[in-house]
């Protein structure tokens, strides 16, 4: 099976795809010329056998990396030359050379993040054309003139009649040339082959289909303006060059966007210049340019984009999924979900529930360089800040309460000599009052001010952990009544200018109902507090390396899961049964999956959907929300339409929601039910596409249920050792 997949990928990868159906259609098209189809297939088999024999990278072999150039060579040789013993020897030698060149180019160009494209094919084929004239045993064929005879041998007169019908159809010149240009990539010049290739491309990717149209129309129009090729751009792979350039630049090596499409259009006249100039050079030896202009244009532009990666509008594809839609949706999803992964995680610097008395851009003192600061106080149900009388600082609820380190770090500076103010009075000479500055990273400091004198639990140079008590809330400095001032700054100095930086995870209370906030800044008058972790849920999702789980469900293959961590310290669940992989991340507050690879009919895939994002929170009935990448939505007319316009606008969303519910509790045991669902949104219309239930007891996941083919399936989870 893997070998057969490698064969099919050799066909599909020429069009930047790994779609099995599309690959099969391309294989069928190659056999429109039976001799070319045969030599193409043999060339692939030889290249794959050599790749395995020489121990090349198995993953690259599987993708067809070392064999797609051999395929084009085989098709080309079968189209141009007659069969003979010398021909077969030549085929083997040239295929070996193509594999060798593929490995060399992969190594050399790969250092710069560049692909080798069809360079091995062009160089090998040029070499054959140059030397074959000296090989008396190898001669050119005339089969192409009488190719209908081969068609008749395959499908008798009915197939011939159908092809003749397609060839004589009264199509607009633009349409007919478009299909012929597509067929030229397989050394053909017939409309039916182009129609089949176009249909396969449409099945594979709507973005690719739009790009081949954009590339061809741009080339067609430019050719009509300059009249470079009066015979048309479907001659000797000319049209193929423009089509491949458009796809490569517009949607494969770059994340599809408005800018990538503009560059796809710009690349067409550039390719034309290279076609014309290179044609003058190769024409001296009667060599067609083949796909060399495509190689030159794409390599030059990609190197240019790589040099401008920091400042340019073009985003090179970070993870190649062999589908522009998947590349785009995955990029947008990761950009949205994982943008805060590398941030220092700050928590609220206090215990319990406090109110934001002054937020960012506050009207009292948070202005100018100090506008990105927060003041916190404690209030009662009547929103009073003190008990009975506001006579002394001690009457205020927040006075003397512990102040915590917002994150791990070193104590950079402390000021602890300023007396607390009387209520209603301020100390303008010592504005910040008693303060502490903690360094969390280079250029990232937090400052806590207006603290109580002699309340400090740490000294300068100490290392503190997140949540450690460092001092107590006071009323020193410019503070008419007790409160806690918090700010983030880039320097260690007390009085440094502020900058906006979010807290990673906290709860906001509104009318007695909690809402989890992630990487946000509390608003003025909001009641906020740190969220306690549920040990039950935390332990249930404690997937450490070596953890094994057996998962079984009626009507589905049992999954044998094991947790691993790769060289990049990325954790993942691997299913030994289906070979599927689900990557995940976990911190003290959240467990979430980051990506999935493999069989979407496996139990691991449904677990990935069910547990896409789980709060490890003891807070009851709190909803976790997230977004799936759009490629996980079912293929419908709506999704196809979204694919076409996705580089420009996203109208569909695939949402995720999960809610933790405590179903029973006693001193020793807590059972938790997690309900999650997948929701498809198109404009303002929403539809639940799947629902899941995860049962947790005894600190482990006992089972999860999901809907498949309108049938509810319950998967039983059993921790075990293999």
C-alpha positions as CSV (number, residue, x, y, z in Angstrom):
1,X,0.0,0.0,0.0
2,X,2.7,2.6,0.9
3,X,4.5,1.8,-2.4
4,X,1.3,2.2,-4.4
5,X,0.8,5.6,-2.7
6,X,4.3,6.6,-3.6
7,X,3.6,5.7,-7.2
8,X,0.4,7.8,-7.2
9,X,2.1,10.7,-5.5
10,X,4.7,10.8,-8.3
11,X,1.9,11.8,-10.6
12,X,0.1,14.2,-8.3
13,X,3.1,16.1,-6.9
14,X,3.7,17.6,-10.4
15,X,0.6,19.7,-9.7
16,X,1.6,20.2,-6.0
17,X,-0.9,17.6,-4.7
18,X,-1.0,14.3,-2.9
19,X,-4.7,13.7,-3.7
20,X,-5.2,10.0,-4.6
21,X,-8.1,10.5,-7.0
22,X,-6.4,13.3,-8.8
23,X,-3.3,11.2,-9.1
24,X,-5.3,8.4,-10.6
25,X,-6.8,10.7,-13.2
26,X,-3.4,12.0,-14.2
27,X,-2.2,8.4,-14.6
28,X,-5.1,7.7,-16.9
29,X,-4.3,10.9,-18.9
30,X,-0.7,9.7,-19.3
31,X,-2.0,6.6,-21.0
32,X,-3.8,8.5,-23.7
33,X,-0.5,7.9,-25.4
34,X,0.0,4.3,-24.3
35,X,3.7,4.3,-25.1
36,X,4.2,7.4,-23.1
37,X,2.1,6.2,-20.2
38,X,4.0,2.9,-20.1
39,X,7.4,4.5,-20.1
40,X,6.3,7.1,-17.5
41,X,5.1,4.3,-15.1
42,X,8.3,2.3,-15.6
43,X,10.4,5.4,-15.0
44,X,8.5,5.9,-11.7
45,X,9.0,2.3,-10.6
46,X,12.7,2.5,-11.5
47,X,13.1,5.7,-9.5
48,X,11.3,4.4,-6.5
49,X,13.3,1.1,-6.5
50,X,16.6,3.1,-6.7
51,X,15.5,5.4,-3.9
52,X,14.7,2.5,-1.6
53,X,17.9,0.7,-2.6
54,X,20.1,3.6,-1.9
55,X,18.4,4.3,1.5
56,X,16.9,7.7,0.7
57,X,14.5,9.4,3.1
58,X,11.4,7.2,3.4
59,X,9.0,10.2,3.9
60,X,10.4,11.9,0.8
61,X,10.1,8.7,-1.2
62,X,6.5,8.4,-0.1
63,X,5.7,11.9,-1.3
64,X,7.2,11.2,-4.7
65,X,10.0,13.7,-4.2
66,X,12.6,11.6,-6.1
67,X,10.3,10.1,-8.7
68,X,8.1,12.8,-10.2
69,X,10.9,14.1,-12.4
70,X,11.5,10.6,-13.6
71,X,7.8,10.4,-14.5
72,X,8.0,13.4,-16.8
73,X,11.2,12.1,-18.3
74,X,9.5,8.7,-19.0
75,X,6.5,10.3,-20.6
76,X,8.6,12.6,-22.7
77,X,10.9,9.8,-23.9
78,X,7.9,7.6,-24.7
79,X,6.4,10.4,-26.7
80,X,9.5,11.3,-28.7
81,X,11.4,8.0,-29.3
82,X,10.7,4.5,-30.7
83,X,11.1,1.5,-28.4
84,X,14.2,-0.6,-28.7
85,X,16.8,-2.3,-26.5
86,X,18.9,0.9,-26.6
87,X,15.9,3.0,-25.7
88,X,15.2,0.9,-22.5
89,X,18.9,1.2,-21.5
90,X,18.8,4.9,-22.1
91,X,15.6,5.2,-20.0
92,X,17.2,3.4,-17.1
93,X,20.3,5.5,-17.2
94,X,18.4,8.8,-17.5
95,X,16.1,7.9,-14.6
96,X,19.1,7.1,-12.4
97,X,20.6,10.4,-13.4
98,X,17.3,12.2,-12.5
99,X,17.3,10.7,-9.0
100,X,20.9,11.6,-8.5
101,X,20.3,15.2,-9.6
102,X,17.1,15.3,-7.4
103,X,19.2,14.4,-4.3
104,X,21.9,16.9,-5.2
105,X,19.5,19.7,-5.9
106,X,17.5,18.9,-2.8
107,X,20.7,19.2,-0.7
108,X,22.1,22.3,-2.3
109,X,18.9,24.3,-2.7
110,X,17.4,23.0,0.5
111,X,20.0,25.0,2.5
112,X,18.2,28.1,1.3
113,X,14.7,26.8,1.7
114,X,14.2,26.4,-2.0
115,X,12.7,23.4,-3.9
116,X,14.4,21.8,-6.9
117,X,11.1,21.7,-8.9
118,X,11.6,20.1,-12.4
119,X,15.3,21.0,-12.8
120,X,16.3,17.3,-13.1
121,X,13.7,16.6,-15.8
122,X,14.8,19.6,-18.0
123,X,18.6,18.9,-17.6
124,X,18.2,15.2,-18.3
125,X,15.9,15.7,-21.2
126,X,18.2,18.3,-22.8
127,X,21.1,15.9,-22.4
128,X,19.1,13.1,-24.1
129,X,18.1,15.4,-27.0
130,X,21.6,16.6,-27.5
131,X,23.3,13.1,-27.6
132,X,20.5,11.0,-29.1
133,X,21.5,12.2,-32.6
134,X,24.7,10.4,-32.1
135,X,23.0,7.1,-31.1
136,X,22.1,5.3,-34.2
137,X,20.1,2.7,-32.3
138,X,17.7,5.4,-31.0
139,X,15.4,7.2,-33.4
140,X,12.5,9.6,-33.2
141,X,9.0,8.2,-33.5
142,X,6.1,9.2,-35.8
143,X,3.5,7.9,-33.5
144,X,2.3,11.3,-32.5
145,X,1.2,11.9,-36.1
146,X,-1.0,8.8,-36.0
147,X,-1.8,8.8,-32.3
148,X,-5.5,8.0,-33.1
149,X,-4.3,4.5,-34.0
150,X,-3.2,4.0,-30.5
151,X,-6.5,5.4,-29.2
152,X,-8.4,2.9,-31.4
153,X,-6.3,0.0,-30.0
154,X,-7.4,1.0,-26.5
155,X,-11.1,1.9,-26.9
156,X,-12.1,1.0,-30.5
157,X,-14.1,3.4,-32.6
158,X,-16.3,4.7,-29.8
159,X,-13.4,6.2,-27.9
160,X,-12.0,7.7,-31.2
161,X,-15.4,9.2,-31.9
162,X,-15.6,10.8,-28.5
163,X,-12.1,12.2,-28.7
164,X,-12.8,13.6,-32.2
165,X,-16.0,15.1,-30.9
166,X,-14.0,16.9,-28.1
167,X,-11.3,18.0,-30.6
168,X,-13.9,19.4,-33.1
169,X,-16.1,21.1,-30.5
170,X,-16.8,24.8,-31.3
171,X,-15.1,26.1,-28.2
172,X,-13.9,29.7,-27.7
173,X,-10.2,29.9,-28.6
174,X,-9.3,30.9,-25.1
175,X,-11.0,27.8,-23.6
176,X,-9.6,25.4,-26.2
177,X,-6.1,26.7,-25.7
178,X,-6.5,26.5,-21.9
179,X,-7.2,22.7,-22.1
180,X,-4.5,22.1,-24.6
181,X,-2.0,24.0,-22.4
182,X,-2.9,21.8,-19.5
183,X,-2.4,18.7,-21.6
184,X,1.0,19.9,-22.7
185,X,2.4,19.2,-19.2
186,X,2.0,15.5,-20.2
187,X,3.4,16.0,-23.7
188,X,0.0,16.0,-25.2
189,X,-2.1,18.5,-27.2
190,X,-5.7,17.4,-26.9
191,X,-8.7,18.9,-25.3
192,X,-10.0,15.8,-23.5
193,X,-6.8,15.3,-21.6
194,X,-6.9,19.0,-20.5
195,X,-10.6,18.6,-19.4
196,X,-9.7,15.6,-17.3
197,X,-6.7,17.4,-15.7
198,X,-8.9,20.5,-15.0
199,X,-11.6,18.3,-13.4
200,X,-9.0,16.6,-11.2
201,X,-7.5,20.0,-10.2
202,X,-11.0,21.2,-9.3
203,X,-11.5,18.1,-7.1
204,X,-8.1,18.6,-5.5
205,X,-8.2,22.3,-4.8
206,X,-10.4,25.2,-5.7
207,X,-7.6,27.6,-5.0
208,X,-5.3,25.8,-7.5
209,X,-8.1,25.8,-10.1
210,X,-8.5,29.5,-9.7
211,X,-4.7,30.0,-10.0
212,X,-4.3,28.0,-13.2
213,X,-7.1,30.1,-14.7
214,X,-5.4,33.3,-13.4
215,X,-2.0,32.2,-14.7
216,X,-3.3,31.1,-18.1
217,X,-5.5,34.1,-18.8
218,X,-2.7,36.5,-17.8
219,X,-0.3,34.6,-20.1
220,X,-2.9,34.5,-22.9
221,X,-3.6,38.2,-22.7
222,X,0.1,39.1,-22.4
223,X,0.9,36.9,-25.4
224,X,-1.8,38.6,-27.5
225,X,-0.4,42.0,-26.6
226,X,3.3,41.2,-27.4
227,X,2.5,38.5,-30.1
228,X,5.4,36.5,-28.8
229,X,3.9,33.1,-29.9
230,X,1.3,33.5,-32.7
231,X,0.8,29.7,-32.7
232,X,-0.4,29.9,-29.0
233,X,1.0,29.2,-25.6
234,X,0.2,25.5,-25.5
235,X,3.2,24.6,-27.6
236,X,6.1,22.7,-26.0
237,X,5.0,23.2,-22.4
238,X,4.8,27.0,-22.8
239,X,1.4,27.2,-21.3
240,X,2.4,24.7,-18.6
241,X,5.2,27.1,-17.5
242,X,2.7,29.9,-16.8
243,X,0.2,27.7,-15.1
244,X,2.8,26.1,-12.8
245,X,4.4,29.5,-11.9
246,X,1.0,30.9,-11.0
247,X,0.1,27.9,-8.7
248,X,3.6,27.8,-7.1
249,X,3.8,31.5,-6.3
250,X,0.1,32.1,-5.8
251,X,-0.9,29.3,-3.5
252,X,1.6,26.5,-2.8
253,X,4.9,27.9,-1.6
254,X,3.2,31.0,-0.3
255,X,0.1,31.2,1.9
256,X,-2.8,32.2,-0.5
257,X,-3.7,35.9,-0.1
258,X,-4.4,39.0,-2.1
259,X,-0.7,39.6,-2.3
260,X,0.1,36.1,-3.5
261,X,-2.5,36.4,-6.3
262,X,-1.0,39.7,-7.3
263,X,2.5,38.2,-7.4
264,X,1.1,35.3,-9.4
265,X,-0.1,37.8,-12.1
266,X,3.2,39.8,-11.9
267,X,5.2,36.6,-12.4
268,X,3.6,35.9,-15.8
269,X,5.4,38.7,-17.8
270,X,8.6,37.8,-15.9
271,X,8.2,34.2,-17.1
272,X,7.5,35.5,-20.6
273,X,10.8,37.4,-20.6
274,X,12.7,34.3,-19.4
275,X,10.9,32.1,-22.0
276,X,11.8,34.4,-24.8
277,X,15.4,35.0,-23.7
278,X,16.1,31.3,-22.8
279,X,14.4,30.2,-26.1
280,X,17.0,32.3,-28.0
281,X,19.8,30.4,-26.3
282,X,18.4,26.9,-26.4
283,X,17.1,27.4,-29.9
284,X,20.7,27.3,-31.2
285,X,20.8,23.6,-30.3
286,X,17.1,23.0,-31.3
287,X,16.1,22.5,-27.7
288,X,12.7,23.5,-26.4
289,X,12.8,25.5,-23.1
290,X,10.4,22.9,-21.5
291,X,9.7,23.9,-17.9
292,X,13.0,25.7,-17.2
293,X,11.4,29.2,-17.2
294,X,9.0,27.9,-14.5
295,X,12.0,26.8,-12.4
296,X,14.0,30.0,-12.9
297,X,11.0,32.3,-12.1
298,X,9.9,30.4,-9.0
299,X,13.4,30.0,-7.5
300,X,14.2,33.7,-8.0
301,X,10.9,34.9,-6.6
302,X,11.0,32.5,-3.6
303,X,14.5,33.5,-2.7
304,X,13.4,37.2,-3.0
305,X,10.4,36.5,-0.7
306,X,12.7,34.7,1.8
307,X,15.0,37.7,2.0
308,X,12.1,40.0,2.6
309,X,10.3,37.6,5.0
310,X,10.5,40.0,7.9
311,X,9.1,43.0,6.2
312,X,7.2,41.6,3.2
313,X,3.5,41.0,2.7
314,X,4.1,37.6,1.3
315,X,4.0,34.7,3.9
316,X,5.9,31.6,2.8
317,X,4.0,28.4,3.7
318,X,5.3,27.4,7.2
319,X,4.0,23.8,7.1
320,X,3.4,22.2,3.7
321,X,0.2,20.1,3.6
322,X,0.1,19.8,-0.2
323,X,-3.2,21.7,-0.4
324,X,-3.4,25.5,-0.6
325,X,-6.7,25.4,1.3
326,X,-5.2,23.3,4.1
327,X,-2.1,25.5,4.1
328,X,-4.2,28.7,4.4
329,X,-6.7,27.4,6.9
330,X,-4.0,25.9,9.1
331,X,-1.9,29.1,8.9
332,X,-4.9,31.3,9.9
333,X,-5.9,28.9,12.7
334,X,-2.4,28.7,14.1
335,X,-1.9,32.4,13.9
336,X,-5.1,32.9,15.8
337,X,-4.7,30.1,18.4
338,X,-1.0,30.0,18.9
339,X,0.0,33.6,18.7
340,X,0.4,33.8,22.5
341,X,2.2,30.5,23.0
342,X,5.6,32.0,23.5
343,X,4.4,34.9,25.7
344,X,5.4,35.0,29.4
345,X,2.3,33.9,31.2
346,X,1.2,36.6,33.8
347,X,-1.4,35.9,36.4
348,X,-3.3,38.4,38.5
349,X,-1.1,39.6,41.4
350,X,-3.5,38.9,44.3
351,X,-5.6,36.2,46.0
352,X,-9.4,36.3,45.7
353,X,-11.8,38.6,43.8
354,X,-10.7,42.2,43.1
355,X,-12.2,45.0,41.1
356,X,-10.4,47.1,38.5
357,X,-10.9,50.7,39.9
358,X,-8.8,52.3,37.1
359,X,-7.9,50.6,33.8
360,X,-5.8,51.4,30.7
361,X,-6.2,55.0,29.7
362,X,-7.9,55.8,33.1
363,X,-9.2,59.3,33.7
364,X,-7.5,59.8,37.0
365,X,-3.7,59.1,36.7
366,X,-3.3,56.5,33.9
367,X,-2.3,58.9,31.1
368,X,0.6,59.5,28.7
369,X,3.6,57.2,29.3
370,X,1.8,55.6,32.2
371,X,-1.6,54.9,30.5
372,X,-1.2,51.1,30.3
373,X,-1.6,50.5,34.0
374,X,-4.2,48.9,36.3
375,X,-5.4,49.7,39.8
376,X,-7.1,47.0,41.8
377,X,-9.3,47.2,44.9
378,X,-11.6,44.9,46.9
379,X,-15.3,45.8,47.2
380,X,-18.3,44.3,48.9
381,X,-21.8,43.6,47.5
382,X,-22.6,47.3,47.7
383,X,-19.4,48.2,45.9
384,X,-18.0,49.8,49.0
385,X,-14.2,49.6,49.5
386,X,-14.2,49.7,53.3
387,X,-16.0,48.2,56.3
388,X,-18.3,50.7,58.2
389,X,-16.0,53.7,58.3
390,X,-13.3,55.0,55.9
391,X,-11.3,56.4,58.8
392,X,-8.0,54.5,58.5
393,X,-6.3,52.3,55.9
394,X,-7.0,49.3,58.1
395,X,-10.7,49.8,57.5
396,X,-10.3,49.1,53.7
397,X,-10.8,45.5,52.5
398,X,-7.7,45.4,50.4
399,X,-5.3,46.9,52.9
400,X,-2.7,44.4,54.1
401,X,-3.8,41.7,51.7
402,X,-1.1,39.6,50.1
403,X,0.4,40.8,46.8
404,X,1.8,38.1,44.5
405,X,4.4,37.8,41.8
406,X,2.7,37.8,38.4
407,X,5.2,35.4,37.0
408,X,8.6,33.7,37.7
409,X,11.5,36.1,37.8
410,X,14.2,37.9,39.8
411,X,13.5,40.8,42.1
412,X,15.2,43.7,40.4
413,X,14.4,46.7,42.7
414,X,12.6,47.4,46.0
415,X,11.7,50.6,47.7
416,X,10.4,50.1,51.2
417,X,10.7,53.2,53.4
418,X,7.5,55.3,52.7
419,X,4.8,55.5,55.3
420,X,1.1,55.0,54.4
421,X,-1.0,58.0,53.8
422,X,-3.9,59.1,55.8
423,X,-7.2,58.5,54.0
424,X,-7.9,61.2,51.5
425,X,-4.3,62.5,51.4
426,X,-1.6,61.8,48.8
427,X,2.2,61.9,48.8
428,X,3.1,63.6,45.5
429,X,6.8,63.7,46.3
430,X,7.1,60.0,46.4
431,X,4.5,59.2,43.7
432,X,4.8,55.4,43.5
433,X,5.2,54.7,47.1
434,X,6.7,51.4,48.2
435,X,7.2,49.4,45.1
436,X,8.8,46.2,43.8
437,X,10.1,45.5,40.2
438,X,10.4,41.9,39.0
439,X,12.3,40.9,35.9
440,X,10.7,38.1,34.0
441,X,12.7,38.2,30.8
442,X,14.9,40.7,28.9
443,X,12.7,43.8,28.3
444,X,9.8,42.5,30.4
445,X,9.3,43.7,33.9
446,X,6.3,44.1,36.2
447,X,5.9,46.7,38.9
448,X,3.7,46.6,41.9
449,X,3.2,49.9,43.8
450,X,1.6,51.7,46.8
451,X,2.6,48.7,49.0
452,X,2.7,48.6,52.7
453,X,5.9,49.6,54.5
454,X,7.9,46.7,56.0
455,X,5.6,44.1,54.4
456,X,8.1,42.8,51.9
457,X,8.8,39.0,52.0
458,X,11.6,39.2,49.5
459,X,14.8,41.2,48.9
460,X,16.6,42.4,45.8
461,X,18.2,39.6,43.8
462,X,15.8,36.9,45.1
463,X,14.2,34.5,42.6
464,X,10.4,34.3,43.0
465,X,7.9,31.9,41.5
466,X,4.6,32.8,40.1
467,X,2.1,33.2,42.9
468,X,4.7,33.8,45.6
469,X,3.7,36.4,48.2
470,X,6.1,39.4,47.8
471,X,4.5,42.1,49.9
472,X,1.1,43.5,51.1
473,X,-1.2,46.1,49.7
474,X,-0.8,49.5,51.3
475,X,-1.5,53.2,50.9
476,X,1.8,54.7,50.2
477,X,2.7,57.3,47.5
478,X,0.1,59.0,45.4
479,X,-2.7,56.9,46.9
480,X,-5.7,58.6,48.6
481,X,-7.0,55.2,49.7
482,X,-5.6,51.7,49.7
483,X,-5.3,50.0,46.3
484,X,-2.8,48.0,44.3
485,X,-1.1,49.5,41.2
486,X,0.2,47.1,38.5
487,X,2.0,47.8,35.3
488,X,4.3,46.1,32.8
489,X,7.4,47.9,31.6
490,X,10.5,47.4,29.5
491,X,13.1,48.7,32.0
492,X,13.8,48.0,35.7
493,X,13.4,51.6,36.9
494,X,10.6,52.6,39.2
495,X,8.7,55.2,37.2
496,X,9.4,53.6,33.8
497,X,6.8,54.1,31.0
498,X,4.2,51.4,30.7
499,X,3.2,49.1,27.8
500,X,0.2,46.9,27.2
501,X,0.6,43.3,28.1
502,X,-2.2,40.8,28.8
503,X,-2.8,38.4,31.6
504,X,-2.8,34.8,30.3
505,X,-5.7,33.3,32.2
506,X,-8.2,34.8,34.6
507,X,-12.0,34.9,35.4
508,X,-14.3,37.9,35.2
509,X,-17.4,37.8,37.3
510,X,-20.5,39.4,35.9
511,X,-23.7,39.1,37.9
512,X,-22.4,36.0,39.7
513,X,-21.5,34.2,36.4
514,X,-17.8,33.6,35.6
515,X,-16.3,34.0,32.2
516,X,-12.7,32.9,31.4
517,X,-10.5,35.5,29.8
518,X,-7.3,34.4,27.9
519,X,-4.5,36.8,27.1
520,X,-6.7,39.8,27.7
521,X,-6.5,43.0,29.9
522,X,-9.2,43.5,32.5
523,X,-11.6,46.4,31.9
524,X,-12.4,49.1,34.3
525,X,-15.1,48.1,36.9
526,X,-14.6,44.4,36.1
527,X,-14.5,41.9,39.0
528,X,-11.6,39.5,38.3
529,X,-9.8,36.7,40.0
530,X,-7.4,33.8,39.3
531,X,-9.0,30.5,38.4
532,X,-8.3,27.5,40.6
533,X,-7.2,24.4,38.9
534,X,-9.2,21.2,39.1
535,X,-6.8,18.4,40.0
536,X,-9.3,15.8,38.7
537,X,-9.3,17.3,35.2
538,X,-5.6,18.1,35.3
539,X,-4.6,14.5,36.2
540,X,-7.0,13.1,33.6
541,X,-5.2,15.0,30.9
542,X,-1.7,14.4,32.4
543,X,-0.4,12.8,29.2
544,X,3.2,12.2,30.0
545,X,5.6,10.4,27.7
546,X,5.1,6.7,27.9
547,X,1.5,6.9,28.9
548,X,-0.5,4.1,27.2
549,X,-4.2,3.9,26.5
550,X,-6.4,1.3,24.8
551,X,-9.6,2.8,23.3
552,X,-12.4,0.6,21.9
553,X,-15.8,1.2,20.4
554,X,-18.4,-0.9,18.6
555,X,-17.9,-0.9,14.9
556,X,-14.5,0.7,14.9
557,X,-11.0,-0.6,15.1
558,X,-9.5,-0.6,18.6
559,X,-6.9,2.2,19.1
560,X,-3.7,1.6,21.0
561,X,-2.4,5.0,22.0
562,X,1.0,6.0,23.4
563,X,2.3,9.5,24.3
564,X,5.7,10.6,22.9
565,X,7.7,13.8,22.9
566,X,9.8,14.6,19.8
567,X,13.2,16.4,19.5
568,X,11.5,19.8,19.5
569,X,9.8,19.0,22.9
570,X,6.5,18.7,21.2
571,X,4.2,16.2,22.8
572,X,1.8,14.0,20.8
573,X,-0.4,11.0,21.0
574,X,0.4,8.2,18.5
575,X,-2.0,5.5,17.6
576,X,-0.1,2.3,16.9
577,X,-3.2,0.9,15.2
578,X,-4.1,3.6,12.7
579,X,-0.7,5.4,12.7
580,X,-2.5,8.7,13.4
581,X,-0.9,11.5,15.4
582,X,-2.5,14.2,17.5
583,X,-0.2,17.0,18.7
584,X,-1.1,18.7,22.0
585,X,0.0,21.4,24.5
586,X,-0.8,21.7,28.2
587,X,-0.1,24.3,30.9
588,X,-1.6,24.8,34.4
589,X,-4.9,26.1,33.0
590,X,-5.5,24.6,29.5
591,X,-5.1,21.4,27.6
592,X,-5.5,21.7,23.8
593,X,-4.6,20.0,20.6
594,X,-2.6,21.8,18.0
595,X,-2.8,19.6,15.0
596,X,-3.8,16.2,13.7
597,X,-2.2,13.9,11.0
598,X,-3.5,10.6,9.7
599,X,-6.7,8.6,9.5
600,X,-9.8,10.7,10.0
601,X,-11.9,7.6,10.6
602,X,-9.9,6.7,13.7
603,X,-10.9,7.0,17.3
604,X,-7.9,9.3,17.9
605,X,-9.4,11.8,15.4
606,X,-12.7,11.9,17.2
607,X,-10.9,12.3,20.5
608,X,-8.9,15.2,19.0
609,X,-12.3,16.8,18.0
610,X,-13.9,16.2,21.3
611,X,-11.0,17.5,23.5
612,X,-9.8,20.2,21.1
613,X,-9.6,22.6,24.1
614,X,-10.3,21.7,27.7
615,X,-10.1,24.1,30.7
616,X,-8.4,22.5,33.6
617,X,-10.5,24.7,35.8
618,X,-12.5,24.0,39.0
619,X,-14.8,26.8,37.9
620,X,-18.2,25.2,37.2
621,X,-20.1,25.6,34.0
622,X,-17.4,27.7,32.3
623,X,-17.3,27.6,28.5
624,X,-14.1,27.2,26.6
625,X,-14.2,28.4,23.0
626,X,-11.9,27.9,20.1
627,X,-11.9,27.6,16.3
628,X,-11.1,24.6,14.2
629,X,-9.2,25.0,10.9
630,X,-11.7,25.0,8.1
631,X,-10.4,22.0,6.4
632,X,-12.1,19.9,9.1
633,X,-15.5,20.9,7.8
634,X,-17.4,18.5,5.6
635,X,-17.1,19.1,1.8
636,X,-20.3,20.9,0.7
637,X,-21.2,23.4,-2.0
638,X,-20.8,26.1,0.7
639,X,-17.3,24.9,1.6
640,X,-16.3,24.8,-2.1
641,X,-17.5,28.4,-2.5
642,X,-15.5,29.4,0.6
643,X,-12.4,27.7,-0.8
644,X,-12.6,29.8,-4.0
645,X,-12.7,33.1,-2.1
646,X,-10.7,32.1,1.0
647,X,-7.5,33.9,-0.1
648,X,-9.5,37.2,0.0
649,X,-12.2,36.7,2.7
650,X,-13.3,34.1,5.2
651,X,-17.1,33.8,5.5
652,X,-17.2,30.4,7.2
653,X,-16.0,29.5,10.7
654,X,-15.8,26.2,12.4
655,X,-16.2,26.8,16.1
656,X,-15.5,24.7,19.2
657,X,-17.1,24.9,22.6
658,X,-16.6,22.8,25.7
659,X,-18.2,23.0,29.2
660,X,-17.0,21.2,32.4
661,X,-19.7,19.9,34.7
662,X,-19.2,18.3,38.1
663,X,-21.6,15.5,38.2
664,X,-20.9,14.1,41.7
665,X,-18.5,15.1,44.5
666,X,-17.4,13.9,47.9
667,X,-14.3,14.3,50.0
668,X,-12.4,11.7,48.2
669,X,-13.8,11.6,44.6
670,X,-15.1,13.9,42.0
671,X,-16.7,12.9,38.7
672,X,-16.6,15.4,35.8
673,X,-18.6,15.4,32.6
674,X,-17.2,17.6,29.7
675,X,-19.7,18.4,27.0
676,X,-18.2,19.8,23.7
677,X,-19.5,20.5,20.3
678,X,-18.5,21.5,16.8
679,X,-20.4,24.4,15.2
680,X,-20.3,25.5,11.6
681,X,-21.0,29.2,11.0
682,X,-21.7,30.6,7.6
683,X,-22.1,34.4,7.8
684,X,-24.6,34.7,10.7
685,X,-26.1,31.2,10.4
686,X,-24.9,28.5,12.8
687,X,-25.3,24.7,12.8
688,X,-24.1,22.1,15.3
689,X,-22.2,19.5,13.2
690,X,-21.1,17.2,16.0
691,X,-21.5,16.8,19.8
692,X,-19.2,15.0,22.2
693,X,-19.3,13.9,25.9
694,X,-16.2,13.1,27.9
695,X,-16.6,11.2,31.2
696,X,-13.9,11.6,33.9
697,X,-13.7,9.6,37.1
698,X,-10.9,8.5,39.4
699,X,-8.7,11.1,37.8
700,X,-8.8,9.3,34.4
701,X,-10.8,9.6,31.2
702,X,-13.3,6.7,31.3
703,X,-15.0,7.2,27.9
704,X,-16.1,9.7,25.3
705,X,-19.0,9.6,22.9
706,X,-19.5,11.1,19.5
707,X,-21.7,11.0,16.5
708,X,-20.6,9.2,13.3
709,X,-22.9,8.7,10.4
710,X,-25.9,9.8,12.5
711,X,-25.1,7.1,15.1
712,X,-23.9,7.7,18.6
713,X,-20.7,5.8,19.4
714,X,-19.2,5.3,22.9
715,X,-15.5,4.8,23.1
716,X,-14.2,3.1,26.3
717,X,-10.7,4.2,27.5
718,X,-8.6,1.8,29.4
719,X,-5.1,2.8,30.6
720,X,-2.7,-0.2,30.1
721,X,0.9,-1.1,29.5
722,X,2.0,-2.8,26.3
